[in-house]
Amino acid sequence: MHFEQKQTKCNFIWKIDNECIDVVDSFVYLGGQFHYTCSMKNVVKVLNEQAMKAYNHLLSIFSRVSLDIRTKLSLFDSLVAPIIMYGSEVWGINDMPEIVAL
């Protein structure tokens, strides 16, 4: 796969072992959708949506089951935090207002 804007007409034919490589403007890698602009906004948006979904499921469980605060925090740290922090080593250096404070 060759990563490039679709508007640009690529005159090169990229091959590996005589197999052509597709020209794309975005692709999914390790669960994140990467775009030719190198913007991490789409990746962070998807992670934020997934974390909010997990958080809402957790709140639903908390409303039905009586748990102490330590257990609730442990569940949050185990089930929600890893989702939103996934790849933060890469996108975390940028200001991301898309991340909703829980």
C-alpha distance (Angstrom), angle and dihedral (degrees) to the residues before:
residue distance angle dihedral
M1 . . .
H2 3.81 . .
F3 3.79 115.4 .
E4 3.81 113.7 -138.3
Q5 3.80 143.9 124.8
K6 3.78 111.7 -78.8
Q7 3.81 90.9 -138.2
T8 3.79 90.0 63.9
K9 3.76 114.7 84.2
C10 3.77 104.9 -134.8
N11 3.79 111.1 -146.7
F12 3.77 92.7 -170.5
I13 3.75 125.1 89.5
W14 3.78 108.4 -149.1
K15 3.78 115.7 -154.6
I16 3.78 137.3 178.5
D17 3.80 115.3 -169.3
N18 3.83 89.2 -11.5
E19 3.81 90.9 -56.7
C20 3.81 117.4 123.5
I21 3.78 118.0 -122.5
D22 3.81 116.6 -135.6
V23 3.80 119.8 -118.0
V24 3.82 109.9 -132.2
D25 3.81 137.4 169.8
S26 3.82 93.9 -146.8
F27 3.79 140.0 10.8
V28 3.80 140.4 180.0
Y29 3.79 117.3 -113.7
L30 3.80 123.9 173.7
G31 3.79 90.8 -14.7
G32 3.81 96.9 -51.0
Q33 3.79 125.5 105.8
F34 3.78 109.6 -133.4
H35 3.80 121.5 -160.7
Y36 3.80 129.6 -156.0
T37 3.83 90.2 -111.7
C38 3.82 88.7 64.9
S39 3.79 88.6 -127.8
M40 3.77 113.4 152.4
K41 3.82 93.6 -157.2
N42 3.82 94.8 102.1
V43 3.80 91.9 47.7
V44 3.81 92.0 49.6
K45 3.81 92.3 44.5
V46 3.82 92.3 55.5
L47 3.81 92.2 45.1
N48 3.80 90.3 49.3
E49 3.81 91.6 50.9
Q50 3.80 91.8 48.8
A51 3.81 92.3 47.6
M52 3.82 91.8 48.8
K53 3.80 89.9 50.7
A54 3.82 91.1 51.6
Y55 3.81 90.3 45.3
N56 3.82 92.3 51.8
H57 3.81 91.0 49.0
L58 3.78 89.0 50.7
L59 3.82 91.4 50.1
S60 3.79 88.6 50.9
I61 3.80 90.2 54.7
F62 3.82 91.7 46.0
S63 3.81 90.3 54.6
R64 3.82 91.2 55.0
V65 3.81 101.2 37.4
S66 3.77 127.2 51.7
L67 3.81 109.4 -130.2
D68 3.78 132.4 163.0
I69 3.80 118.6 -110.1
R70 3.81 93.8 -108.0
T71 3.82 90.9 58.0
K72 3.81 91.4 46.3
L73 3.80 91.8 51.4
S74 3.79 90.8 46.5
L75 3.80 91.1 52.1
F76 3.81 90.7 48.3
D77 3.80 91.3 49.5
S78 3.80 90.4 49.1
L79 3.81 101.8 40.7
V80 3.81 109.5 26.3
A81 3.80 109.4 24.6
P82 3.84 95.6 58.4
I83 3.81 90.6 55.3
I84 3.78 96.1 53.6
M85 3.80 92.8 39.2
Y86 3.81 93.9 51.0
G87 3.79 107.2 124.4
S88 3.80 93.5 -0.9
E89 3.79 88.5 138.0
V90 3.81 85.9 71.4
W91 3.80 105.8 32.4
G92 3.82 97.3 28.0
I93 3.81 93.8 83.0
N94 3.82 90.1 67.8
D95 3.78 128.0 75.0
M96 3.81 104.4 -105.0
P97 3.82 112.2 -173.8
E98 3.82 86.6 171.6
I99 3.80 89.3 79.8
V100 3.78 108.0 95.0
A101 3.77 115.6 -143.3
L102 3.78 108.4 -122.9
